[in-house]
Amino acid sequence: MESKFTYEGFTFDDVLLVPAKSDVLPKDVSMATRLTPSIRLNIPLVSAAMDTVTEARLAIALAREGGIGVIHRNLSIEAQAEEVDKVKRSESGMIVDPITLAPDHLLADALAVMEKYHISGVPITENGKLVGVLTNRDLRFADNLQLPIRELMTKENLITVPVGTTLEQAKELLHRHRIEKLPVVDDHFRLKGLITVKDIQKRESYPRATKDDLGRLRVAAGVGVGADAAERAGTLVEAGVDALVVDTAHGHARAVLEMVHRLKARFKVDIIAGNVATAEATRDLVEAGADTVKVGVGPGSICTTRIVAGVGMPQLSAVWECYQVARRYGVAIIADGGIQYSGDIAKAVAAGADCVMIGSLFAGVDESPGEVVFAHGERFKEYRGMGSIGAMKQRYSKDRYFQEDADAPSKVVAEGVE
């Protein structure tokens, strides 16, 4: 019996950090860390891949502050990729692949695009060459939206800049000509990009934002190990996702290791995998190709895996044990679950985590996708575990708990509450 209980396990409430001498003031502390070996964060916060926590709106808000969001996969492949696309298009130093329309498109088409992407104008191209610009000012008094765009677009005296123009130069031109969009063209007037006033303002308002080399906000997205996992991953990569998260309840399963290996071999994006709670599992995931390991089996506030399955490990001990292996390989650790207070974040980092994944603390913010409900005169937001019956009614969540073959709700074993 003694060999089965070799040591005590600790969670956040069991420990405190011992104060020590410091030469650094709190205001001078850097919170910069890594999500993966190639993705840096300015704050160690990652939002959970849950359908009541992270979609584009929250991912955008968190990335602007220096963290990153993981778009949940309880969506169709196309819908999840669209959420990723919204984040990548939300701002940019220079938009390298701007949305364009042709002169023969209708004004109604332009209005629909502007409303969908929350933009105020669209470059108009023909065979790749810039032939005009249509803005919401052009549409303001249009009474016939079935007219072709060429009837109202601005096509004379277009203000453009060549490839290589700096943001400071662009800012001066935008101000001088009182315009909001500045097309970037090559020597043959082919459209190569777009610089906007809003993007420059966002750059100044959010200097700590998590961005890629093109100035776009970074975003991750969850994939599973089911039949559609490879297709989903491919579509997400095409949409511009920065990291794929192989998101399962038990990351030390052969199917997970094989999926990590397949994704790493096929795609040139960082792979985050989990969830695990042991050194052996961490080693196996890293050797399969994981760039970052996600640690946490059952610590979440709405997770009942420890009750239903009797499986888990105290979170702080799990992070420490996994970190011992991760540091030898140079990979990052994400502490996923159990974060109730700000002090828990500090404890997780002290135990070896590079960053923490949070669900419940983000679920109540305005940007989360959960439904707002009123009860007894108070306002609440819906929050549920991805192992809950409600979440698993959509087949995309069931394979996280290896229950994708369950053909009826009565056959599903819940491992979360709602």
C-alpha positions in Angstrom: 0.0 0.0 0.0 2.8 2.4 0.9 4.3 2.1 -2.7 1.0 3.5 -4.1 1.1 6.6 -1.9 4.7 7.8 -2.3 4.3 11.5 -1.5 1.9 14.3 -0.6 0.3 16.4 -3.3 -0.4 20.1 -3.0 -2.8 22.5 -4.7 -3.0 26.3 -4.6 -4.7 26.6 -1.2 -2.1 24.3 0.5 0.9 26.6 0.0 2.1 30.2 0.3 5.1 31.9 -1.3 7.7 32.8 1.3 8.6 36.5 1.0 12.2 37.3 0.2 14.5 40.3 -0.3 13.9 42.2 -3.6 15.7 45.0 -5.4 12.8 45.5 -7.8 9.7 47.6 -7.3 6.3 46.1 -8.3 5.9 48.7 -11.1 9.2 47.6 -12.6 8.4 43.9 -12.8 8.2 42.4 -16.2 5.4 39.8 -16.7 6.7 38.8 -20.2 6.9 35.1 -20.7 6.5 32.5 -23.5 3.5 30.6 -24.7 5.7 28.4 -26.9 9.4 28.7 -27.7 8.6 31.0 -30.6 5.5 33.0 -29.2 6.1 35.6 -26.6 3.4 37.0 -24.3 3.6 40.2 -22.2 1.3 38.8 -19.5 1.1 35.1 -18.6 -2.6 34.7 -19.3 -4.3 32.3 -21.8 -8.1 32.1 -22.1 -9.6 28.6 -22.1 -10.9 26.8 -25.2 -14.4 26.7 -23.8 -17.6 27.6 -25.6 -18.7 30.1 -22.9 -15.3 31.7 -22.7 -13.3 32.2 -25.9 -14.4 33.3 -29.3 -13.0 36.1 -31.4 -14.2 39.0 -29.2 -12.4 37.8 -26.1 -9.4 36.6 -28.0 -9.0 40.1 -29.5 -9.4 41.8 -26.1 -6.9 39.5 -24.4 -4.3 39.7 -27.2 -4.4 43.5 -27.0 -3.4 43.3 -23.4 -0.5 41.0 -24.0 -2.1 37.6 -23.5 -3.7 35.1 -26.0 -7.0 33.4 -26.5 -7.7 29.8 -27.6 -10.7 29.6 -29.8 -12.9 26.7 -28.7 -13.6 23.8 -31.1 -17.3 23.2 -30.2 -18.0 24.8 -33.6 -18.0 23.6 -37.2 -14.7 23.7 -38.9 -15.7 26.7 -41.0 -17.1 28.6 -38.0 -14.0 28.1 -35.9 -11.8 29.2 -38.8 -13.9 32.3 -39.2 -13.4 33.2 -35.5 -9.6 32.9 -36.1 -9.9 35.1 -39.2 -11.8 37.8 -37.3 -8.9 38.0 -34.8 -6.2 38.1 -37.5 -8.1 40.8 -39.4 -8.9 42.9 -36.4 -5.8 44.9 -36.6 -2.4 44.9 -38.4 0.6 47.0 -39.0 -0.1 46.6 -42.7 -2.9 44.4 -43.8 -1.1 42.1 -46.3 -4.2 40.4 -47.6 -7.0 43.0 -47.4 -10.5 42.2 -48.3 -11.3 43.5 -51.8 -14.2 43.6 -54.2 -14.5 44.0 -57.9 -16.1 47.0 -59.7 -18.9 44.8 -60.9 -19.9 43.8 -57.4 -23.0 45.4 -56.0 -23.2 48.1 -53.4 -25.1 45.6 -51.3 -22.1 43.3 -51.4 -19.9 46.0 -50.1 -22.2 46.9 -47.3 -22.4 43.3 -46.2 -18.6 43.0 -46.1 -18.3 46.2 -44.1 -20.9 45.0 -41.6 -19.4 41.5 -41.3 -15.8 42.7 -40.7 -16.6 46.0 -39.0 -14.6 48.0 -41.5 -15.3 51.4 -43.0 -14.1 50.9 -46.6 -13.0 48.4 -49.2 -10.3 48.6 -51.9 -11.7 47.8 -55.4 -9.4 45.8 -57.6 -9.5 44.4 -61.1 -7.1 41.6 -62.0 -5.1 42.5 -58.9 -4.7 46.1 -59.8 -6.2 48.9 -57.6 -8.9 50.7 -59.5 -10.8 52.5 -56.7 -11.8 52.7 -53.1 -15.3 52.5 -51.7 -16.0 53.8 -48.1 -19.1 54.0 -45.9 -19.2 57.7 -46.8 -19.9 56.8 -50.4 -22.7 54.5 -49.3 -24.3 56.9 -46.8 -26.9 58.4 -49.1 -27.1 55.5 -51.6 -30.8 54.6 -52.2 -30.2 51.8 -54.7 -27.9 49.1 -53.3 -28.2 47.1 -56.5 -26.0 49.5 -58.4 -22.5 48.2 -59.3 -19.7 49.6 -57.1 -18.0 51.3 -60.1 -20.9 53.9 -60.0 -20.0 55.3 -56.6 -16.3 54.3 -55.9 -13.6 56.9 -55.8 -11.4 56.2 -58.8 -9.6 59.5 -59.5 -6.6 61.0 -57.6 -6.2 57.9 -55.3 -3.7 58.4 -52.5 -1.4 55.4 -52.4 2.1 54.6 -51.0 4.8 52.2 -52.3 5.9 49.0 -50.7 8.3 49.7 -47.8 6.5 52.8 -46.5 6.9 53.1 -42.7 4.0 53.5 -40.4 5.3 57.0 -39.4 5.3 58.0 -43.0 1.8 56.5 -43.5 0.5 58.3 -40.4 1.7 61.7 -41.8 0.0 61.1 -45.2 -3.3 59.9 -43.6 -3.4 63.1 -41.5 -2.4 65.4 -44.4 -5.1 64.1 -46.7 -7.7 63.5 -44.0 -8.3 59.9 -45.2 -8.7 56.7 -43.2 -7.2 54.1 -45.5 -3.9 54.1 -47.5 -3.5 51.4 -50.1 0.0 50.0 -50.6 0.8 49.3 -54.3 3.8 48.1 -56.4 5.2 49.7 -59.5 2.4 48.2 -61.6 -0.3 49.5 -59.2 -1.1 46.0 -58.0 -2.5 46.1 -54.5 0.0 44.8 -51.9 -1.5 45.9 -48.7 -3.6 48.4 -46.7 -2.6 50.7 -43.9 -5.5 52.2 -41.8 -5.9 55.0 -39.2 -7.6 52.5 -36.9 -4.6 50.1 -37.0 -2.2 52.9 -36.2 -4.4 54.1 -33.3 -4.7 50.6 -31.9 -0.9 50.2 -32.1 -0.5 53.3 -30.0 -3.4 52.4 -27.6 -2.2 48.8 -27.0 1.7 48.9 -27.1 1.9 45.5 -25.2 -0.3 43.6 -27.6 0.6 40.0 -28.6 1.4 40.3 -32.3 2.9 38.3 -35.1 5.6 39.5 -37.5 3.0 41.2 -39.7 1.6 43.2 -36.8 -1.6 41.1 -36.5 -2.9 39.9 -33.2 -2.0 36.3 -32.3 -4.5 33.6 -31.6 -4.6 29.9 -30.9 -7.3 27.4 -31.5 -8.3 24.0 -30.2 -8.3 20.7 -32.2 -9.1 17.2 -31.0 -8.2 13.7 -32.0 -11.5 12.8 -33.8 -12.0 12.0 -37.5 -12.1 15.7 -38.5 -9.0 16.8 -36.5 -6.6 16.9 -39.5 -9.0 18.7 -41.7 -9.8 21.2 -38.9 -6.2 21.8 -38.3 -5.5 22.5 -41.9 -8.4 24.9 -42.2 -7.2 26.8 -39.1 -3.7 27.1 -40.4 -5.0 28.5 -43.7 -7.0 31.0 -41.6 -3.7 32.1 -40.0 -3.8 30.5 -36.5 -0.6 30.9 -34.6 -0.7 27.7 -32.5 -2.8 24.6 -32.5 -3.9 23.2 -29.1 -4.5 19.5 -29.1 -7.2 19.7 -26.4 -8.2 16.5 -24.6 -9.1 15.5 -21.1 -6.4 12.8 -21.0 -3.3 13.9 -23.0 -1.4 10.8 -22.2 -3.3 8.6 -24.6 -1.9 7.0 -27.7 -4.4 8.8 -30.0 -3.2 12.2 -28.6 0.5 11.3 -29.1 -0.1 10.2 -32.6 -2.1 13.3 -33.4 0.6 15.6 -32.0 3.2 13.8 -34.2 1.0 14.1 -37.3 0.3 17.8 -36.8 3.9 18.6 -36.1 5.1 16.8 -39.2 2.4 18.4 -41.4 2.1 22.0 -40.3 4.6 24.8 -39.6 2.8 26.1 -36.5 3.5 25.5 -32.8 1.7 22.6 -31.2 0.4 22.8 -27.6 -0.9 19.5 -26.2 -2.6 18.2 -23.0 -3.9 17.8 -20.6 -1.5 15.8 -18.4 -0.4 15.7 -14.8 2.8 13.5 -14.7 6.4 13.7 -15.7 6.1 10.6 -17.9 3.2 12.1 -19.9 5.1 15.4 -20.3 8.1 13.5 -21.7 6.0 11.5 -24.1 4.2 14.6 -25.5 7.4 16.4 -26.0 9.0 13.5 -27.8 5.9 13.3 -30.0 6.5 16.9 -31.0 4.7 19.2 -28.6 6.2 22.6 -28.2 4.2 23.3 -25.0 2.5 21.0 -22.5 -0.8 21.8 -20.9 -1.0 20.6 -17.3 -4.2 20.0 -15.3 -6.4 16.9 -14.9 -9.6 17.9 -13.1 -8.7 21.1 -11.2 -11.2 23.4 -13.0 -14.1 24.8 -11.0 -16.7 23.2 -13.3 -14.8 20.0 -14.0 -16.0 16.8 -12.3 -13.4 14.4 -13.7 -12.0 13.8 -10.3 -15.4 12.9 -8.9 -16.8 10.9 -11.9 -13.6 9.1 -12.9 -11.6 9.3 -9.7 -8.6 10.6 -11.7 -6.5 13.6 -11.2 -3.6 15.1 -9.3 -3.3 18.2 -7.1 -2.6 21.0 -9.5 0.5 22.6 -8.0 2.3 19.3 -7.6 1.3 18.4 -11.2 2.8 21.6 -12.5 6.0 21.1 -10.5 6.4 17.5 -11.7 5.8 18.3 -15.3 8.1 21.3 -15.2 11.0 19.0 -14.1 10.8 17.3 -17.4 9.8 20.3 -19.5 12.8 22.4 -18.5 15.2 19.6 -19.7 13.7 19.8 -23.1 13.3 23.5 -23.2 9.5 23.5 -23.7 6.9 25.6 -22.0 4.3 24.6 -19.4 0.7 26.0 -19.2 -1.0 25.5 -15.8 -4.6 24.9 -16.9 -7.4 25.1 -14.2 -7.9 25.8 -10.5 -7.1 29.5 -10.7 -9.5 31.3 -8.4 -7.4 34.2 -7.2 -4.5 36.3 -8.5 -2.2 34.7 -6.0 -2.8 31.4 -7.6 -1.2 32.7 -10.8 1.9 33.6 -8.9 2.0 30.2 -7.2 1.6 28.4 -10.6 4.5 30.5 -12.1 6.6 29.8 -9.0 6.0 26.1 -9.5 7.3 26.2 -13.0 4.4 27.3 -15.3 5.3 29.8 -18.0 1.6 30.9 -18.1 -1.8 29.9 -16.9 -5.0 29.1 -18.7 -8.1 30.6 -17.2 -11.8 29.9 -17.7 -14.1 31.0 -14.9 -12.4 34.3 -14.3 -12.9 35.3 -18.0 -16.4 33.7 -18.3 -18.2 36.7 -16.8 -16.6 39.5 -18.8 -18.5 41.4 -21.5 -16.3 39.9 -24.3 -17.1 36.2 -23.5 -19.7 34.5 -25.7 -21.8 33.1 -22.8 -25.5 34.0 -22.7 -26.6 36.7 -20.3 -29.3 35.5 -17.9 -31.2 37.3 -15.1 -32.2 35.6 -11.9 -33.7 37.1 -8.8 -33.0 40.6 -10.1 -29.3 39.9 -10.7 -27.4 39.6 -14.0 -25.3 36.4 -14.7 -23.4 34.9 -17.6 -23.7 31.3 -18.6 -20.6 29.2 -17.9 -20.3 25.5 -18.4 -17.6 22.8 -18.5 -16.8 21.3 -21.9 -17.5 17.9 -20.4 -21.1 18.9 -19.4 -24.1 17.3 -21.1 -25.0 20.7 -22.7 -21.6 21.1 -24.3 -21.3 17.5 -25.5 -24.7 17.7 -27.2 -22.6 19.2 -30.0 -20.5 16.4 -31.3 -17.3 18.5 -31.5 -16.9 18.5 -27.7 -17.4 14.8 -27.1 -14.1 13.7 -28.5 -12.3 15.7 -25.9 -13.5 13.1 -23.5 -13.2 10.2 -26.1 -17.0 9.9 -26.3 -17.5 10.8 -29.9 -19.2 7.5 -30.6 -22.0 8.1 -28.1 -25.1 8.5 -30.3 -27.5 9.8 -27.7 -27.2 12.2 -24.7 -28.2 9.3 -22.4 -25.1 7.5 -23.4 -22.7 10.4 -22.6 -21.0 10.4 -19.2 -20.7 14.0 -18.0 -17.4 15.2 -16.6 -18.4 18.8 -16.1 -21.3 21.0 -14.8 -23.3 23.8 -16.3 
